Amino acid sequence: MVNYFVLDNNVVRLESGVRHADIDKIIWVDLINPSGDEKQLVEKEFGIELFTKQEREEIESSSKYVETAEEIGINLNFLIQDGDNFTNEPVSFIIRNKKLITQRYHEYRSFAETYRKLTVIKPIDGDDVFLTILETRIDFDADLIETITDRISAISKEMSADQDPDRELLLKITALQESTIAIRENIIEKQRILSSMLKSKMFPKEDYENMRIMIKDVGSLLDHSSFNFERLEFLQNTFLGLVDIEQNRVIKIFTVVTVIFMPPTVIASAYGMNFTYMPELNKVWGYPFAIFLMILSSAMTLLFFRRKKWL
């Protein structure tokens, strides 16, 4: 599907499907999961070459921003939330002759929000539209970080209330760490793109101040994501510390029980010897005496542990 946004008398109008409007009035062409024919039509009408699948998924930072004398090509990864996990999906931007051409294969809230903003901000060209999309996306990144922060706070409270943290809690912390890393990488990518845009001479001067503000916002988001990651590392270390304490407690109990039963075991072993002459062998009180010695040795060992405050 192809959506054309036409600027007519300072009003942005959306036209879908086959374009019939004046090409000079078009400021934004949004290709959503386009077919081969739709891509060829856009390439022919606007004199551009859309990014291939391999180019869009290129991970090299030098391939994310390409500028020539006539156009700027940008590949950005947009985060898609799948439950508690986030995946990156590439979105391509081409700015040529003050017109913006976007190519994407998923619906994004930032694009839907930009659609609604167009009637309010009244952009004059594709540059304004691109900056609006980028600004909106940064706002959504901030929302994602706030969501992660809320989940971290919830896990912290759960860990404080739970005296016996289980494996599920550690898995939640690990999942949040992965999500924080994905968000951080995504924000760093935007920071690089904005830095490259500031070096470009294709944008009007009034846009540079807006870019600087966005770079500051991105820097704040990076600081916040770093703080979240530090909190997650602290929670992970706390969890592992609690597990160690619990394991030590269990080992301590087993050690104490073993030591307490050692003296009775020695006594039982002594009276289990098959010697002919043993002092208590033929005595009536022999068996009760042996039992008494066993109980007394255990009690003395237990009392010794308590006086040493090992229990």
C-alpha positions as CSV (number, residue, x, y, z in Angstrom):
1,M,0.0,0.0,0.0
2,V,1.2,3.5,-0.8
3,N,0.0,6.6,1.0
4,Y,0.6,10.0,-0.6
5,F,0.6,13.2,1.5
6,V,-0.2,16.3,-0.5
7,L,0.4,19.8,0.7
8,D,-2.4,22.0,-0.8
9,N,-3.0,25.6,0.5
10,N,-1.0,24.8,3.7
11,V,-3.3,21.8,4.4
12,V,-1.9,18.2,4.3
13,R,-4.2,15.8,2.5
14,L,-3.9,12.0,2.5
15,E,-4.3,10.1,-0.8
16,S,-4.1,6.3,-0.9
17,G,-3.6,3.9,-3.8
18,V,-2.6,5.1,-7.3
19,R,-1.5,8.8,-7.2
20,H,-3.5,11.4,-9.3
21,A,-2.3,14.5,-7.5
22,D,0.4,16.9,-8.7
23,I,3.7,15.4,-7.9
24,D,5.1,18.8,-6.9
25,K,2.6,19.1,-4.1
26,I,3.5,15.7,-2.6
27,I,5.7,16.0,0.5
28,W,5.6,12.4,1.9
29,V,5.2,9.0,0.3
30,D,4.7,6.2,2.8
31,L,5.1,2.7,1.4
32,I,3.6,0.1,3.8
33,N,4.5,-3.5,2.8
34,P,4.6,-2.4,-0.9
35,S,4.4,-4.7,-3.8
36,G,7.0,-4.8,-6.6
37,D,4.8,-2.7,-8.9
38,E,4.3,-0.1,-6.2
39,K,8.0,0.2,-5.6
40,Q,8.8,0.5,-9.3
41,L,6.1,3.2,-9.7
42,V,7.5,5.3,-6.8
43,E,11.1,4.9,-8.0
44,K,10.2,6.0,-11.5
45,E,8.0,9.0,-10.5
46,F,10.5,10.4,-7.9
47,G,13.7,9.4,-9.5
48,I,15.0,7.4,-6.6
49,E,16.2,3.9,-5.9
50,L,14.6,2.3,-2.8
51,F,16.7,0.3,-0.4
52,T,16.9,-3.5,-0.9
53,K,16.1,-5.9,1.9
54,Q,19.9,-6.5,2.4
55,E,20.6,-2.8,2.6
56,R,17.8,-2.2,5.0
57,E,19.0,-4.9,7.4
58,E,22.6,-3.8,7.2
59,I,24.1,-3.5,10.7
60,E,27.1,-1.4,9.8
61,S,26.7,2.1,11.1
62,S,28.1,3.6,7.9
63,S,25.2,2.0,6.0
64,K,22.6,3.6,8.3
65,Y,23.1,7.1,6.9
66,V,24.1,7.8,3.3
67,E,24.2,11.3,1.9
68,T,24.8,12.4,-1.7
69,A,24.6,15.7,-3.4
70,E,20.9,15.1,-4.2
71,E,19.4,12.9,-1.5
72,I,19.8,11.5,2.0
73,G,19.2,7.8,2.7
74,I,18.6,6.6,6.3
75,N,17.9,3.2,7.7
76,L,16.6,3.0,11.2
77,N,15.5,0.1,13.4
78,F,12.2,0.5,15.1
79,L,11.4,-1.6,18.2
80,I,8.4,-3.9,18.1
81,Q,7.2,-5.2,21.5
82,D,6.4,-8.9,21.6
83,G,5.2,-9.6,25.1
84,D,8.2,-8.9,27.4
85,N,10.7,-8.9,24.5
86,F,11.6,-6.4,21.9
87,T,12.6,-7.0,18.3
88,N,14.1,-4.6,15.7
89,E,12.5,-4.0,12.4
90,P,14.2,-1.8,9.7
91,V,12.5,1.3,8.4
92,S,14.0,3.2,5.4
93,F,13.8,6.9,4.8
94,I,14.8,8.8,1.6
95,I,14.8,12.6,1.5
96,R,15.1,14.0,-2.0
97,N,14.0,17.4,-3.3
98,K,12.3,18.1,0.0
99,K,10.2,15.0,-0.3
100,L,10.2,12.2,2.1
101,I,9.8,8.5,1.0
102,T,9.4,5.9,3.7
103,Q,9.5,2.2,3.3
104,R,8.2,-0.1,6.1
105,Y,6.7,-3.5,6.6
106,H,4.9,-3.1,9.9
107,E,2.5,-0.7,11.5
108,Y,4.1,1.5,14.1
109,R,2.4,3.8,16.7
110,S,4.9,6.5,15.9
111,F,3.7,6.6,12.2
112,A,0.0,6.6,13.3
113,E,0.8,9.4,15.7
114,T,2.6,11.4,12.9
115,Y,-0.5,10.9,10.7
116,R,-2.5,12.7,13.4
117,K,0.0,15.4,14.0
118,L,0.2,16.5,10.3
119,T,-3.0,18.5,10.6
120,V,-1.6,20.3,13.7
121,I,2.1,21.0,12.9
122,K,1.4,21.9,9.2
123,P,4.7,20.8,7.7
124,I,6.0,22.5,4.6
125,D,8.1,19.8,3.2
126,G,9.4,16.2,3.8
127,D,12.2,17.4,6.1
128,D,9.6,18.6,8.6
129,V,7.7,15.3,8.3
130,F,10.9,13.2,8.9
131,L,11.8,15.3,12.0
132,T,8.3,14.8,13.3
133,I,8.5,11.0,12.9
134,L,11.9,11.0,14.6
135,E,10.7,13.2,17.4
136,T,7.6,11.0,17.9
137,R,9.7,7.9,17.9
138,I,12.0,9.4,20.6
139,D,8.9,10.1,22.7
140,F,7.8,6.4,22.4
141,D,11.3,5.3,23.3
142,A,10.9,7.3,26.5
143,D,7.6,5.6,27.2
144,L,9.3,2.2,26.7
145,I,12.1,3.1,29.2
146,E,9.4,4.2,31.7
147,T,7.7,0.9,31.2
148,I,11.0,-0.9,31.9
149,T,11.5,1.3,35.0
150,D,8.0,0.4,36.3
151,R,8.8,-3.3,35.8
152,I,12.1,-3.0,37.6
153,S,10.4,-1.3,40.6
154,A,7.8,-4.1,40.7
155,I,10.5,-6.8,40.7
156,S,12.3,-4.9,43.5
157,K,9.2,-4.9,45.6
158,E,8.6,-8.6,44.8
159,M,12.1,-9.5,45.9
160,S,11.7,-7.5,49.1
161,A,8.5,-9.3,50.0
162,D,9.5,-12.8,48.9
163,Q,11.7,-14.5,51.4
164,D,12.4,-17.4,49.0
165,P,13.1,-15.9,45.5
166,D,12.6,-18.4,42.8
167,R,14.0,-19.0,39.3
168,E,11.2,-17.1,37.6
169,L,12.3,-13.9,39.3
170,L,15.8,-14.3,37.8
171,L,14.4,-15.0,34.4
172,K,12.3,-11.7,34.7
173,I,15.5,-9.8,35.5
174,T,17.4,-11.4,32.6
175,A,14.5,-10.6,30.2
176,L,14.5,-6.9,31.3
177,Q,18.3,-6.7,30.8
178,E,17.9,-7.9,27.2
179,S,15.1,-5.4,26.7
180,T,17.1,-2.6,28.1
181,I,20.1,-3.5,25.9
182,A,17.8,-3.5,22.8
183,I,16.3,-0.1,23.7
184,R,19.8,1.3,24.4
185,E,21.2,0.1,21.1
186,N,18.1,1.6,19.3
187,I,18.6,5.0,21.0
188,I,22.4,5.0,20.2
189,E,21.5,4.5,16.6
190,K,19.2,7.5,16.6
191,Q,22.0,9.6,18.3
192,R,24.3,8.7,15.4
193,I,21.8,9.6,12.8
194,L,21.0,13.0,14.5
195,S,24.8,13.7,14.7
196,S,25.2,13.0,11.0
197,M,22.2,15.2,10.2
198,L,23.7,18.1,12.1
199,K,26.7,17.9,9.8
200,S,24.5,17.9,6.7
201,K,23.8,21.1,4.7
202,M,20.6,19.8,3.2
203,F,18.4,20.8,6.1
204,P,17.3,24.4,6.6
205,K,18.9,26.3,9.5
206,E,15.8,26.4,11.6
207,D,15.8,22.6,11.8
208,Y,19.2,22.4,13.4
209,E,18.0,23.8,16.8
210,N,15.2,21.1,16.8
211,M,17.9,18.5,16.1
212,R,20.0,19.7,19.0
213,I,17.1,19.4,21.3
214,M,16.4,15.9,20.1
215,I,20.1,15.0,20.7
216,K,19.8,16.2,24.3
217,D,16.6,14.2,24.7
218,V,18.3,11.1,23.3
219,G,21.3,11.7,25.7
220,S,18.8,11.8,28.6
221,L,17.3,8.6,27.5
222,L,20.7,6.9,27.3
223,D,21.4,8.1,30.9
224,H,18.1,6.7,32.1
225,S,18.6,3.4,30.3
226,S,22.1,3.1,31.8
227,F,20.6,3.7,35.3
228,N,18.0,1.0,34.6
229,F,20.7,-1.4,33.6
230,E,22.6,-0.7,36.8
231,R,19.5,-1.3,38.8
232,L,19.0,-4.6,37.1
233,E,22.6,-5.6,37.8
234,F,22.0,-4.7,41.4
235,L,18.8,-6.8,41.6
236,Q,20.6,-9.7,39.9
237,N,23.4,-9.5,42.4
238,T,21.0,-9.2,45.3
239,F,19.1,-12.3,44.0
240,L,22.3,-14.3,43.7
241,G,23.3,-13.1,47.2
242,L,19.9,-14.3,48.6
243,V,20.3,-17.6,46.9
244,D,23.8,-18.0,48.4
245,I,22.5,-17.2,51.8
246,E,19.8,-19.8,51.5
247,Q,22.2,-22.4,50.2
248,N,24.6,-21.6,53.1
249,R,21.7,-21.9,55.6
250,V,20.8,-25.3,54.2
251,I,24.4,-26.5,54.2
252,K,24.8,-25.1,57.8
253,I,21.8,-27.1,58.9
254,F,23.1,-30.3,57.3
255,T,26.5,-29.7,58.9
256,V,25.1,-29.2,62.3
257,V,22.9,-32.3,62.1
258,T,25.9,-34.3,60.9
259,V,28.1,-33.1,63.8
260,I,25.3,-33.7,66.4
261,F,24.9,-37.3,65.3
262,M,28.6,-38.0,65.2
263,P,29.1,-38.7,68.9
264,P,26.1,-41.1,69.1
265,T,27.4,-42.8,66.0
266,V,30.8,-43.3,67.7
267,I,29.1,-44.7,70.9
268,A,26.9,-47.0,68.8
269,S,29.9,-48.2,66.9
270,A,31.8,-48.9,70.1
271,Y,29.0,-51.0,71.5
272,G,28.5,-52.7,68.2
273,M,32.0,-54.4,68.5
274,N,31.9,-58.2,68.8
275,F,34.4,-58.6,71.7
276,T,33.8,-61.3,74.2
277,Y,34.5,-59.2,77.3
278,M,32.8,-55.9,77.4
279,P,32.0,-54.3,80.8
280,E,28.3,-53.6,80.1
281,L,27.6,-56.6,77.9
282,N,25.9,-58.7,80.6
283,K,24.5,-55.9,82.7
284,V,20.8,-55.2,82.9
285,W,21.4,-51.4,82.7
286,G,23.8,-51.8,79.7
287,Y,21.4,-51.0,76.9
288,P,19.7,-47.9,78.7
289,F,23.2,-46.7,79.6
290,A,24.3,-46.8,75.9
291,I,21.2,-44.9,74.9
292,F,21.7,-42.4,77.6
293,L,25.3,-41.8,76.5
294,M,24.1,-41.2,72.9
295,I,21.5,-38.7,74.0
296,L,23.9,-36.9,76.4
297,S,26.6,-36.6,73.7
298,S,24.1,-35.1,71.2
299,A,22.8,-32.7,73.8
300,M,26.3,-31.6,74.9
301,T,27.2,-31.0,71.2
302,L,24.0,-29.0,70.7
303,L,24.7,-26.9,73.8
304,F,28.2,-26.2,72.7
305,F,27.0,-24.9,69.3
306,R,24.5,-22.6,71.0
307,R,27.0,-21.2,73.5
308,K,29.3,-20.5,70.5
309,K,26.3,-18.9,68.8
310,W,26.7,-21.1,65.7
311,L,23.0,-21.8,65.8
